[in-house]
Amino acid sequence: MNTAQSSIEEFKEFLAFFWDFIKTKIIRVGVRFEKTKDIIVAFLIVKRGKYSQSFLNTSFLVLVSATMIGGPIIAENNPFISEYFSNTAEQQSTFEADIYSMPFRTEYSKKAREMFDYEVKGGETLTTIADKFDISIDTIKWANNLSSDTIKPGQKLRILPVTGVAHTVKPGDTIYAIAKRYKVDAQVIVNWQFNDFADLDTFALEPGTVLMVPEGVIETAPAGPRRRAVPKFYATRPGGGRFIWPTNGSISQYPIWYHMALDISNRSLPPVVAADSGTVVLTAQLRYGYGNHIIIDHGDGFRTLYAHLSQINVSNGQKVSQGQVIGVVGSTGRSTGPHLHFEVRQGGTLLNPSQYLR
């Protein structure tokens, strides 16, 4: 009898030891999994411009599935881990709110973003159709290989979403070569947010992709030098309610419905100044989009944004005066070359900056 009881006690001790051993192993594997998952997620984010959308979706589903299986065990035995992720999510949410609820999120027009076919109606001309869709007559002629202005009812015309040229990417094409071919700045092509790139770091192109070249022209004969507008040099007078030019250079793109901002190019990287007195409400450094940028609140409903900077010389909450240097022109974020992207907004509405500059 004593021998049987002793055997039972030993078996119970063995089971208790075995359970502790298994639980310890599960916890260690869970912790290692979380560390590995962080590395994989960071890797996917860094490489997001170099992998196809389908690969990213599959990777995301694998991570979610693995988290759902192992997450409860890890969270139950490692409360510090769950607390860490909760705090991280809260900080990220706060960070996004700080940037985008200013509000400086780009709002696009409801205009068509893609090409479409249009059937000519009786009495219509190229002029009336161009006016109807707010594009140039040449844009329609280039898109449809028309050599004259003659059209007839029932004829199908390809209509572009904006004045310019639609270019089908060929092997060896680069965004800079395409821009040169159609007489525009490469940044103008990048500013059309609906263009797709194989790599957002280099703006590499995938052959066969149709690229929209806003403001592009097809010249059949040599043309004279293009006239480029040059903004005034910035002033240093005290604020008076209107805005001064934030930097000097040449205007590479004027405000248009899908890009309500001024792009001022200057490869010498001049300083950028506050267009009016106010308070810095945001300084941010992003890899894409605006890149390094600053938002200033002028206290009368107006806010200005200065993007793609190579250097930021102010900090959040700092008071600045009109003409004070706040940064340096650069090419960070979604940019093909040194320029300043300058926006003016009132109550969250994008305004035409050229109407408020002096």
Secondary structure as a PSIPRED ss2 file (coil, helix, strand):
# PSIPRED VFORMAT (PSIPRED V4.0)

   1 M C   1.000  0.000  0.000
   2 N H   0.000  1.000  0.000
   3 T H   0.000  1.000  0.000
   4 A H   0.000  1.000  0.000
   5 Q H   0.000  1.000  0.000
   6 S H   0.000  1.000  0.000
   7 S H   0.000  1.000  0.000
   8 I H   0.000  1.000  0.000
   9 E H   0.000  1.000  0.000
  10 E H   0.000  1.000  0.000
  11 F H   0.000  1.000  0.000
  12 K H   0.000  1.000  0.000
  13 E H   0.000  1.000  0.000
  14 F H   0.000  1.000  0.000
  15 L H   0.000  1.000  0.000
  16 A H   0.000  1.000  0.000
  17 F H   0.000  1.000  0.000
  18 F H   0.000  1.000  0.000
  19 W H   0.000  1.000  0.000
  20 D H   0.000  1.000  0.000
  21 F H   0.000  1.000  0.000
  22 I H   0.000  1.000  0.000
  23 K H   0.000  1.000  0.000
  24 T H   0.000  1.000  0.000
  25 K H   0.000  1.000  0.000
  26 I H   0.000  1.000  0.000
  27 I H   0.000  1.000  0.000
  28 R H   0.000  1.000  0.000
  29 V H   0.000  1.000  0.000
  30 G H   0.000  1.000  0.000
  31 V H   0.000  1.000  0.000
  32 R H   0.000  1.000  0.000
  33 F H   0.000  1.000  0.000
  34 E H   0.000  1.000  0.000
  35 K H   0.000  1.000  0.000
  36 T H   0.000  1.000  0.000
  37 K H   0.000  1.000  0.000
  38 D H   0.000  1.000  0.000
  39 I H   0.000  1.000  0.000
  40 I H   0.000  1.000  0.000
  41 V H   0.000  1.000  0.000
  42 A H   0.000  1.000  0.000
  43 F H   0.000  1.000  0.000
  44 L H   0.000  1.000  0.000
  45 I H   0.000  1.000  0.000
  46 V H   0.000  1.000  0.000
  47 K C   1.000  0.000  0.000
  48 R C   1.000  0.000  0.000
  49 G C   1.000  0.000  0.000
  50 K C   1.000  0.000  0.000
  51 Y C   1.000  0.000  0.000
  52 S C   1.000  0.000  0.000
  53 Q H   0.000  1.000  0.000
  54 S H   0.000  1.000  0.000
  55 F H   0.000  1.000  0.000
  56 L H   0.000  1.000  0.000
  57 N H   0.000  1.000  0.000
  58 T H   0.000  1.000  0.000
  59 S H   0.000  1.000  0.000
  60 F H   0.000  1.000  0.000
  61 L H   0.000  1.000  0.000
  62 V H   0.000  1.000  0.000
  63 L H   0.000  1.000  0.000
  64 V H   0.000  1.000  0.000
  65 S H   0.000  1.000  0.000
  66 A H   0.000  1.000  0.000
  67 T H   0.000  1.000  0.000
  68 M H   0.000  1.000  0.000
  69 I H   0.000  1.000  0.000
  70 G H   0.000  1.000  0.000
  71 G H   0.000  1.000  0.000
  72 P H   0.000  1.000  0.000
  73 I H   0.000  1.000  0.000
  74 I H   0.000  1.000  0.000
  75 A H   0.000  1.000  0.000
  76 E H   0.000  1.000  0.000
  77 N H   0.000  1.000  0.000
  78 N C   1.000  0.000  0.000
  79 P H   0.000  1.000  0.000
  80 F H   0.000  1.000  0.000
  81 I H   0.000  1.000  0.000
  82 S H   0.000  1.000  0.000
  83 E H   0.000  1.000  0.000
  84 Y H   0.000  1.000  0.000
  85 F H   0.000  1.000  0.000
  86 S H   0.000  1.000  0.000
  87 N H   0.000  1.000  0.000
  88 T H   0.000  1.000  0.000
  89 A H   0.000  1.000  0.000
  90 E H   0.000  1.000  0.000
  91 Q H   0.000  1.000  0.000
  92 Q H   0.000  1.000  0.000
  93 S H   0.000  1.000  0.000
  94 T H   0.000  1.000  0.000
  95 F H   0.000  1.000  0.000
  96 E H   0.000  1.000  0.000
  97 A H   0.000  1.000  0.000
  98 D H   0.000  1.000  0.000
  99 I H   0.000  1.000  0.000
 100 Y H   0.000  1.000  0.000
 101 S C   1.000  0.000  0.000
 102 M C   1.000  0.000  0.000
 103 P C   1.000  0.000  0.000
 104 F C   1.000  0.000  0.000
 105 R C   1.000  0.000  0.000
 106 T C   1.000  0.000  0.000
 107 E C   1.000  0.000  0.000
 108 Y C   1.000  0.000  0.000
 109 S C   1.000  0.000  0.000
 110 K C   1.000  0.000  0.000
 111 K C   1.000  0.000  0.000
 112 A C   1.000  0.000  0.000
 113 R C   1.000  0.000  0.000
 114 E C   1.000  0.000  0.000
 115 M C   1.000  0.000  0.000
 116 F E   0.000  0.000  1.000
 117 D E   0.000  0.000  1.000
 118 Y E   0.000  0.000  1.000
 119 E E   0.000  0.000  1.000
 120 V C   1.000  0.000  0.000
 121 K C   1.000  0.000  0.000
 122 G C   1.000  0.000  0.000
 123 G C   1.000  0.000  0.000
 124 E C   1.000  0.000  0.000
 125 T C   1.000  0.000  0.000
 126 L H   0.000  1.000  0.000
 127 T H   0.000  1.000  0.000
 128 T H   0.000  1.000  0.000
 129 I H   0.000  1.000  0.000
 130 A H   0.000  1.000  0.000
 131 D H   0.000  1.000  0.000
 132 K H   0.000  1.000  0.000
 133 F C   1.000  0.000  0.000
 134 D C   1.000  0.000  0.000
 135 I C   1.000  0.000  0.000
 136 S C   1.000  0.000  0.000
 137 I H   0.000  1.000  0.000
 138 D H   0.000  1.000  0.000
 139 T H   0.000  1.000  0.000
 140 I H   0.000  1.000  0.000
 141 K H   0.000  1.000  0.000
 142 W H   0.000  1.000  0.000
 143 A H   0.000  1.000  0.000
 144 N C   1.000  0.000  0.000
 145 N C   1.000  0.000  0.000
 146 L C   1.000  0.000  0.000
 147 S C   1.000  0.000  0.000
 148 S C   1.000  0.000  0.000
 149 D C   1.000  0.000  0.000
 150 T C   1.000  0.000  0.000
 151 I C   1.000  0.000  0.000
 152 K C   1.000  0.000  0.000
 153 P C   1.000  0.000  0.000
 154 G C   1.000  0.000  0.000
 155 Q C   1.000  0.000  0.000
 156 K E   0.000  0.000  1.000
 157 L E   0.000  0.000  1.000
 158 R E   0.000  0.000  1.000
 159 I E   0.000  0.000  1.000
 160 L C   1.000  0.000  0.000
 161 P C   1.000  0.000  0.000
 162 V C   1.000  0.000  0.000
 163 T C   1.000  0.000  0.000
 164 G E   0.000  0.000  1.000
 165 V E   0.000  0.000  1.000
 166 A E   0.000  0.000  1.000
 167 H E   0.000  0.000  1.000
 168 T E   0.000  0.000  1.000
 169 V C   1.000  0.000  0.000
 170 K C   1.000  0.000  0.000
 171 P C   1.000  0.000  0.000
 172 G C   1.000  0.000  0.000
 173 D C   1.000  0.000  0.000
 174 T C   1.000  0.000  0.000
 175 I H   0.000  1.000  0.000
 176 Y H   0.000  1.000  0.000
 177 A H   0.000  1.000  0.000
 178 I H   0.000  1.000  0.000
 179 A H   0.000  1.000  0.000
 180 K H   0.000  1.000  0.000
 181 R H   0.000  1.000  0.000
 182 Y C   1.000  0.000  0.000
 183 K C   1.000  0.000  0.000
 184 V C   1.000  0.000  0.000
 185 D C   1.000  0.000  0.000
 186 A H   0.000  1.000  0.000
 187 Q H   0.000  1.000  0.000
 188 V H   0.000  1.000  0.000
 189 I H   0.000  1.000  0.000
 190 V H   0.000  1.000  0.000
 191 N H   0.000  1.000  0.000
 192 W C   1.000  0.000  0.000
 193 Q C   1.000  0.000  0.000
 194 F C   1.000  0.000  0.000
 195 N C   1.000  0.000  0.000
 196 D C   1.000  0.000  0.000
 197 F C   1.000  0.000  0.000
 198 A C   1.000  0.000  0.000
 199 D E   0.000  0.000  1.000
 200 L C   1.000  0.000  0.000
 201 D C   1.000  0.000  0.000
 202 T C   1.000  0.000  0.000
 203 F C   1.000  0.000  0.000
 204 A E   0.000  0.000  1.000
 205 L C   1.000  0.000  0.000
 206 E C   1.000  0.000  0.000
 207 P C   1.000  0.000  0.000
 208 G C   1.000  0.000  0.000
 209 T C   1.000  0.000  0.000
 210 V E   0.000  0.000  1.000
 211 L E   0.000  0.000  1.000
 212 M E   0.000  0.000  1.000
 213 V E   0.000  0.000  1.000
 214 P E   0.000  0.000  1.000
 215 E C   1.000  0.000  0.000
 216 G C   1.000  0.000  0.000
 217 V C   1.000  0.000  0.000
 218 I C   1.000  0.000  0.000
 219 E C   1.000  0.000  0.000
 220 T C   1.000  0.000  0.000
 221 A C   1.000  0.000  0.000
 222 P C   1.000  0.000  0.000
 223 A C   1.000  0.000  0.000
 224 G C   1.000  0.000  0.000
 225 P C   1.000  0.000  0.000
 226 R C   1.000  0.000  0.000
 227 R C   1.000  0.000  0.000
 228 R C   1.000  0.000  0.000
 229 A C   1.000  0.000  0.000
 230 V C   1.000  0.000  0.000
 231 P C   1.000  0.000  0.000
 232 K C   1.000  0.000  0.000
 233 F C   1.000  0.000  0.000
 234 Y C   1.000  0.000  0.000
 235 A C   1.000  0.000  0.000
 236 T C   1.000  0.000  0.000
 237 R C   1.000  0.000  0.000
 238 P C   1.000  0.000  0.000
 239 G C   1.000  0.000  0.000
 240 G C   1.000  0.000  0.000
 241 G C   1.000  0.000  0.000
 242 R C   1.000  0.000  0.000
 243 F E   0.000  0.000  1.000
 244 I C   1.000  0.000  0.000
 245 W C   1.000  0.000  0.000
 246 P C   1.000  0.000  0.000
 247 T C   1.000  0.000  0.000
 248 N C   1.000  0.000  0.000
 249 G C   1.000  0.000  0.000
 250 S E   0.000  0.000  1.000
 251 I E   0.000  0.000  1.000
 252 S E   0.000  0.000  1.000
 253 Q E   0.000  0.000  1.000
 254 Y C   1.000  0.000  0.000
 255 P C   1.000  0.000  0.000
 256 I E   0.000  0.000  1.000
 257 W C   1.000  0.000  0.000
 258 Y C   1.000  0.000  0.000
 259 H E   0.000  0.000  1.000
 260 M C   1.000  0.000  0.000
 261 A C   1.000  0.000  0.000
 262 L E   0.000  0.000  1.000
 263 D E   0.000  0.000  1.000
 264 I E   0.000  0.000  1.000
 265 S E   0.000  0.000  1.000
 266 N C   1.000  0.000  0.000
 267 R C   1.000  0.000  0.000
 268 S C   1.000  0.000  0.000
 269 L C   1.000  0.000  0.000
 270 P C   1.000  0.000  0.000
 271 P E   0.000  0.000  1.000
 272 V E   0.000  0.000  1.000
 273 V E   0.000  0.000  1.000
 274 A C   1.000  0.000  0.000
 275 A C   1.000  0.000  0.000
 276 D C   1.000  0.000  0.000
 277 S C   1.000  0.000  0.000
 278 G E   0.000  0.000  1.000
 279 T E   0.000  0.000  1.000
 280 V E   0.000  0.000  1.000
 281 V E   0.000  0.000  1.000
 282 L E   0.000  0.000  1.000
 283 T E   0.000  0.000  1.000
 284 A E   0.000  0.000  1.000
 285 Q E   0.000  0.000  1.000
 286 L C   1.000  0.000  0.000
 287 R C   1.000  0.000  0.000
 288 Y C   1.000  0.000  0.000
 289 G C   1.000  0.000  0.000
 290 Y C   1.000  0.000  0.000
 291 G C   1.000  0.000  0.000
 292 N E   0.000  0.000  1.000
 293 H E   0.000  0.000  1.000
 294 I E   0.000  0.000  1.000
 295 I E   0.000  0.000  1.000
 296 I E   0.000  0.000  1.000
 297 D E   0.000  0.000  1.000
 298 H C   1.000  0.000  0.000
 299 G C   1.000  0.000  0.000
 300 D C   1.000  0.000  0.000
 301 G C   1.000  0.000  0.000
 302 F E   0.000  0.000  1.000
 303 R E   0.000  0.000  1.000
 304 T E   0.000  0.000  1.000
 305 L E   0.000  0.000  1.000
 306 Y E   0.000  0.000  1.000
 307 A E   0.000  0.000  1.000
 308 H C   1.000  0.000  0.000
 309 L C   1.000  0.000  0.000
 310 S C   1.000  0.000  0.000
 311 Q E   0.000  0.000  1.000
 312 I E   0.000  0.000  1.000
 313 N C   1.000  0.000  0.000
 314 V C   1.000  0.000  0.000
 315 S C   1.000  0.000  0.000
 316 N C   1.000  0.000  0.000
 317 G C   1.000  0.000  0.000
 318 Q C   1.000  0.000  0.000
 319 K E   0.000  0.000  1.000
 320 V E   0.000  0.000  1.000
 321 S C   1.000  0.000  0.000
 322 Q C   1.000  0.000  0.000
 323 G C   1.000  0.000  0.000
 324 Q C   1.000  0.000  0.000
 325 V E   0.000  0.000  1.000
 326 I E   0.000  0.000  1.000
 327 G E   0.000  0.000  1.000
 328 V E   0.000  0.000  1.000
 329 V C   1.000  0.000  0.000
 330 G E   0.000  0.000  1.000
 331 S C   1.000  0.000  0.000
 332 T C   1.000  0.000  0.000
 333 G C   1.000  0.000  0.000
 334 R C   1.000  0.000  0.000
 335 S C   1.000  0.000  0.000
 336 T C   1.000  0.000  0.000
 337 G C   1.000  0.000  0.000
 338 P C   1.000  0.000  0.000
 339 H E   0.000  0.000  1.000
 340 L E   0.000  0.000  1.000
 341 H E   0.000  0.000  1.000
 342 F E   0.000  0.000  1.000
 343 E E   0.000  0.000  1.000
 344 V E   0.000  0.000  1.000
 345 R E   0.000  0.000  1.000
 346 Q E   0.000  0.000  1.000
 347 G C   1.000  0.000  0.000
 348 G C   1.000  0.000  0.000
 349 T E   0.000  0.000  1.000
 350 L E   0.000  0.000  1.000
 351 L E   0.000  0.000  1.000
 352 N C   1.000  0.000  0.000
 353 P H   0.000  1.000  0.000
 354 S H   0.000  1.000  0.000
 355 Q H   0.000  1.000  0.000
 356 Y C   1.000  0.000  0.000
 357 L E   0.000  0.000  1.000
 358 R C   1.000  0.000  0.000
